[in-house]
Every structure is written in structure tokens, then in C-alpha cells.
Amino acid sequence: MTATTFENIRYEKKNQIAFVTIARPKVLNALNAQTLRELSHAFQSVRDDDDVRVAILTGEGEKAFVAGADINELALLGPIEAEAFSVRGQAVFTLVETCGKPVIAAVNGFALGGGCELALSCTLRIASETARFGQPETKLGLIPGYGGTQRLPRLIGKGLAAQCLLTGDMIRADEALRIGLVNSVLPAAELLPHAEALAHKMIANAPIATRYCLDAVNKGMEMSLAEGLAYEAALFGLSCATSDKKEGTSAFLEKRPPQFKGV
């Protein structure tokens, strides 16, 4: 396993998986400006490194994925600084969402405020049985600023999202599964092994087709159905121009495992 040194996160690579771990356990992995900068650098590496096929994002320790933003920083913000603060965080989370690789959030405890928003920006979310989600910003006289008001309704629907946002209540892992906020719930000891197993299933598939699928889903969510279908058809056509399409169909017909090369 290779590792890159940061102050507040760990970035490690193994078997085409990037492991990004937020490592501030003494403050429940709270997001401060330095951590956001390091996350941005880490996911630029995920985006640009052809050897990385999937990223797994988690928090250090058993108590928290990310318990929220750093309240000490929030308390000092005036309106102009706050808008810039929001825009910077949104840009980092959009990078996570659009890096062109699947990103699995392995939520191992509290995912509150900015932590919930960070999980929402991932491709899918798996949670330990002790995970807790929530957007408690209204309890602080704020609203979510890193995408929570936009990604949460798109994921679980307007009514449920409004309830979460307006009450600020925490959501247990089993309830998060019921409403579609997470893909699966597991015992804590099984969380990262399950994330790795999912990652290896994705890695076995064609890299270009994987990227096109992510692109079609992300951009299609912002389009009408007709526009989304047209975009899908264009990407389907492009996928048929790849060597991986020829390899995949040949391997199927020859009853052998495909050997994709990402071209």
C-alpha cells in the first residue's frame, strides 16, 4: 500500500482503490478549512490517477465519519465570508461527486451537517449499525451550506428532506436505509471489508463504461427525461467505439473473463 502524507487526512492506495480517511478523531473528524483543502488535493489525485479505479471515504475511529463543520470557524463568519466559505466547500464536494470514479462513503458513526453533506456527494453510502445522519444547521441559526438542501431532496425526496432539514433530527442507520439515504447497513467490523468488496466488483468492469455511467447519472439528474435519454444514447454510442466494448462482448461470447484496458 502506498500513502501520501497530509495533516488531517490519510490518503493510501492499494489494488486500484484509493482510501481517503479523515483523521481528526479528537474533534470527531470535524471539517475545517485545512481538511477541506486536503480533501480537494486527495480527490484531484483520485481524478487524475489512472491507476485509481474506486475511492473509499471514511473517518478515523468508531465514533464519527464527520461530525460536522468546525464550529469555531463558523462562529467567526460574517455574511460575505460565509458565502465564500459555502462556495469553497461546495466546490470540494462537487469534485468528490464528479471525479469520474465511484466513491463509496463508509459511514462509521456520526455524519452530521457537513459530514452528511460529504456522504451525500459520494456515489453510494454504506453505514455501520451505529451510524447517525443529520442536518442540524437550523439548531445553530444556519442552513446547510455544502449542498445539503440540494442533494438530500434529490436522493430521498422533497418531503423527507424537508423534515430532516427543518427538524434537525438525527436519523438512525436503519431508518437511513429505509428512506434510501444509504445503500446498506452492516456491523462495524464488516463496514470496510464490504466497501472493498463493492470496489472490487466495480474494478472488474470496464473503466470507460464506468465513467460514462457516472456521467450519465450525474448530468441526467439535471436534465429532462428526453434530454437525459439523448445524452445516454450519445454515451452509449461512444462506448461502442472503445476496445473495451469489443473485448467485453467477445469475452461474453467466448465464455471467459474480460480483460479490460480502459481504451
C-alpha positions as CSV (number, residue, x, y, z in Angstrom):
1,M,0.0,0.0,0.0
2,T,1.3,3.4,-0.9
3,A,0.5,6.5,1.1
4,T,0.6,10.3,0.7
5,T,1.2,12.5,3.8
6,F,-1.4,15.1,4.8
7,E,-2.0,16.7,8.1
8,N,-5.7,16.0,8.7
9,I,-6.4,13.1,6.3
10,R,-4.7,9.9,5.2
11,Y,-4.5,9.0,1.5
12,E,-3.5,5.4,0.7
13,K,-3.6,3.3,-2.5
14,K,-4.0,-0.4,-2.7
15,N,-5.1,-2.7,-5.5
16,Q,-6.5,0.3,-7.6
17,I,-8.5,1.6,-4.6
18,A,-7.8,5.0,-3.0
19,F,-8.6,5.0,0.7
20,V,-9.3,8.6,2.0
21,T,-9.6,8.7,5.7
22,I,-10.4,11.9,7.6
23,A,-8.2,11.7,10.6
24,R,-9.2,14.2,13.3
25,P,-10.7,11.8,15.8
26,K,-10.2,14.2,18.8
27,V,-12.8,16.5,17.3
28,L,-14.9,13.8,15.7
29,N,-13.3,14.4,12.3
30,A,-14.8,17.8,12.0
31,L,-14.2,19.7,8.8
32,N,-12.1,22.8,9.0
33,A,-10.5,24.8,6.2
34,Q,-7.3,22.7,6.2
35,T,-9.2,19.5,6.0
36,L,-11.2,20.7,3.0
37,R,-8.1,21.8,1.2
38,E,-6.6,18.4,1.8
39,L,-9.7,16.6,0.6
40,S,-9.6,18.7,-2.5
41,H,-6.0,17.6,-3.2
42,A,-6.8,14.0,-2.4
43,F,-9.7,13.9,-4.8
44,Q,-7.8,15.6,-7.5
45,S,-5.4,12.7,-7.2
46,V,-8.3,10.3,-7.4
47,R,-9.5,12.0,-10.6
48,D,-6.1,12.2,-12.3
49,D,-4.5,8.9,-11.3
50,D,-5.4,6.3,-13.9
51,D,-4.3,3.5,-11.5
52,V,-7.2,4.5,-9.1
53,R,-10.5,3.0,-10.1
54,V,-12.6,3.5,-7.0
55,A,-12.2,5.6,-3.8
56,I,-13.4,4.7,-0.3
57,L,-14.0,7.6,2.0
58,T,-14.3,7.1,5.8
59,G,-13.5,8.7,9.1
60,E,-10.9,7.6,11.7
61,G,-12.2,5.8,14.8
62,E,-15.6,4.3,15.5
63,K,-17.4,7.5,16.7
64,A,-17.6,9.6,13.6
65,F,-17.4,9.7,9.9
66,V,-17.5,13.5,10.1
67,A,-19.5,15.1,12.9
68,G,-19.8,18.4,11.0
69,A,-18.0,21.6,10.3
70,D,-15.7,23.2,12.8
71,I,-18.0,25.4,14.9
72,N,-15.0,27.5,16.0
73,E,-14.6,28.6,12.4
74,L,-18.4,29.0,11.8
75,A,-18.8,31.3,14.8
76,L,-16.4,33.9,13.3
77,L,-18.1,34.1,9.9
78,G,-19.9,37.3,8.7
79,P,-22.2,37.2,5.7
80,I,-19.6,37.8,3.0
81,E,-17.1,35.4,4.4
82,A,-19.9,32.8,5.0
83,E,-20.9,32.8,1.3
84,A,-17.3,32.3,0.2
85,F,-17.0,29.6,2.9
86,S,-20.0,27.8,1.4
87,V,-18.8,28.1,-2.2
88,R,-15.4,26.7,-1.3
89,G,-16.9,23.7,0.4
90,Q,-19.4,23.1,-2.3
91,A,-16.5,23.0,-4.9
92,V,-14.7,20.3,-2.9
93,F,-17.8,18.2,-2.6
94,T,-18.7,18.6,-6.3
95,L,-15.1,17.4,-7.0
96,V,-15.9,14.3,-4.9
97,E,-19.1,13.8,-6.8
98,T,-17.7,14.4,-10.3
99,C,-14.2,13.0,-10.1
100,G,-15.1,10.3,-12.7
101,K,-14.5,7.4,-10.3
102,P,-17.0,5.7,-8.0
103,V,-16.7,7.0,-4.4
104,I,-18.0,4.8,-1.6
105,A,-18.7,6.5,1.7
106,A,-18.1,4.1,4.6
107,V,-20.0,5.9,7.3
108,N,-18.8,4.6,10.7
109,G,-20.5,6.9,13.2
110,F,-21.8,10.5,13.2
111,A,-22.4,12.0,9.7
112,L,-23.9,15.3,10.7
113,G,-24.0,18.7,9.0
114,G,-21.1,18.9,6.6
115,G,-20.4,15.2,7.3
116,C,-23.8,14.3,6.0
117,E,-23.3,16.6,3.0
118,L,-20.0,14.9,2.3
119,A,-21.6,11.5,2.3
120,L,-24.3,12.8,0.0
121,S,-21.7,13.8,-2.5
122,C,-20.4,10.2,-2.8
123,T,-21.6,7.8,-5.3
124,L,-23.1,5.5,-2.7
125,R,-23.2,5.2,1.1
126,I,-22.8,2.2,3.3
127,A,-23.2,2.6,7.1
128,S,-22.3,0.8,10.3
129,E,-25.2,-0.1,12.6
130,T,-24.1,2.8,14.9
131,A,-24.1,5.4,12.1
132,R,-26.2,8.5,12.6
133,F,-27.1,11.1,9.9
134,G,-28.5,14.6,10.2
135,Q,-28.6,18.2,9.1
136,P,-28.8,20.1,12.4
137,E,-27.8,23.5,11.0
138,T,-31.2,25.2,11.8
139,K,-30.4,24.5,15.5
140,L,-27.4,26.8,15.1
141,G,-29.3,29.5,13.2
142,L,-27.9,28.4,9.9
143,I,-28.8,26.3,6.8
144,P,-26.7,23.6,5.2
145,G,-24.0,25.3,3.1
146,Y,-22.2,22.4,1.4
147,G,-25.1,21.1,-0.7
148,G,-27.5,19.5,1.8
149,T,-30.5,21.5,0.7
150,Q,-29.9,20.3,-2.9
151,R,-28.5,16.8,-2.8
152,L,-30.7,15.5,0.0
153,P,-34.1,16.1,-1.8
154,R,-32.7,14.6,-4.9
155,L,-31.8,11.5,-3.0
156,I,-34.7,10.9,-0.7
157,G,-37.4,13.2,-2.0
158,K,-38.6,16.7,-1.1
159,G,-40.9,15.8,1.8
160,L,-38.5,13.6,3.8
161,A,-35.6,16.0,3.1
162,A,-37.6,19.0,4.3
163,Q,-38.4,17.1,7.5
164,C,-34.7,16.3,8.1
165,L,-33.7,19.8,7.3
166,L,-36.4,21.6,9.4
167,T,-36.3,19.4,12.5
168,G,-32.5,18.8,12.5
169,D,-33.2,15.4,14.0
170,M,-30.7,12.6,13.7
171,I,-31.5,9.6,11.6
172,R,-30.6,6.1,12.7
173,A,-28.8,3.8,10.3
174,D,-31.9,1.5,9.9
175,E,-34.1,4.5,9.1
176,A,-31.5,5.9,6.7
177,L,-31.7,2.5,4.9
178,R,-35.5,2.6,4.8
179,I,-35.7,6.0,3.2
180,G,-32.9,5.4,0.7
181,L,-30.2,7.6,2.3
182,V,-27.8,4.6,2.5
183,N,-27.4,1.5,0.3
184,S,-26.7,-0.9,3.1
185,V,-26.2,-1.2,6.9
186,L,-23.6,-3.6,8.4
187,P,-21.9,-4.4,11.7
188,A,-19.0,-2.0,12.2
189,A,-16.4,-4.8,11.7
190,E,-17.8,-5.6,8.3
191,L,-18.0,-2.0,7.0
192,L,-14.6,-1.6,5.3
193,P,-14.4,-5.2,4.0
194,H,-17.8,-4.7,2.4
195,A,-16.7,-1.4,0.9
196,E,-13.6,-3.1,-0.5
197,A,-15.8,-6.0,-1.9
198,L,-18.0,-3.4,-3.7
199,A,-15.0,-1.6,-5.0
200,H,-13.5,-4.8,-6.5
201,K,-16.8,-5.6,-8.2
202,M,-16.7,-2.2,-9.9
203,I,-13.0,-2.5,-10.7
204,A,-13.8,-5.7,-12.6
205,N,-15.9,-3.7,-15.1
206,A,-14.8,-1.5,-18.0
207,P,-13.2,1.8,-16.8
208,I,-14.6,3.9,-19.6
209,A,-18.1,2.4,-19.3
210,T,-18.0,3.1,-15.5
211,R,-17.1,6.7,-16.1
212,Y,-19.8,7.1,-18.7
213,C,-22.4,5.6,-16.3
214,L,-21.4,8.1,-13.6
215,D,-21.5,11.0,-16.0
216,A,-24.9,9.9,-17.4
217,V,-26.4,9.6,-13.9
218,N,-25.0,12.9,-12.6
219,K,-25.8,15.1,-15.6
220,G,-29.0,13.3,-16.3
221,M,-30.4,14.2,-12.9
222,E,-30.3,17.9,-14.0
223,M,-32.0,17.2,-17.4
224,S,-35.5,16.5,-18.6
225,L,-36.1,12.8,-19.4
226,A,-35.9,13.4,-23.1
227,E,-32.6,15.3,-22.7
228,G,-31.2,12.6,-20.4
229,L,-32.2,9.8,-22.8
230,A,-30.4,11.7,-25.7
231,Y,-27.3,12.1,-23.5
232,E,-27.4,8.4,-22.6
233,A,-27.7,7.4,-26.3
234,A,-24.7,9.6,-27.2
235,L,-22.6,8.0,-24.4
236,F,-23.8,4.5,-25.5
237,G,-22.5,5.3,-29.0
238,L,-19.1,6.5,-27.6
239,S,-18.8,3.3,-25.5
240,C,-19.3,1.2,-28.7
241,A,-16.2,2.9,-30.1
242,T,-13.9,1.5,-27.4
243,S,-11.7,-1.5,-27.5
244,D,-13.2,-2.5,-24.1
245,K,-16.6,-2.9,-25.8
246,K,-15.1,-5.3,-28.3
247,E,-13.3,-7.2,-25.5
248,G,-16.4,-7.3,-23.3
249,T,-18.7,-8.7,-25.9
250,S,-16.0,-11.1,-27.2
251,A,-15.3,-12.4,-23.7
252,F,-19.0,-13.0,-23.1
253,L,-19.4,-14.9,-26.3
254,E,-16.3,-16.9,-25.7
255,K,-17.3,-17.6,-22.1
256,R,-14.2,-16.2,-20.5
257,P,-13.4,-13.3,-18.1
258,P,-12.9,-10.0,-19.9
259,Q,-9.5,-8.2,-19.8
260,F,-10.4,-4.5,-19.9
261,K,-7.7,-2.0,-20.6
262,G,-9.6,1.3,-20.4
263,V,-9.3,2.1,-24.1
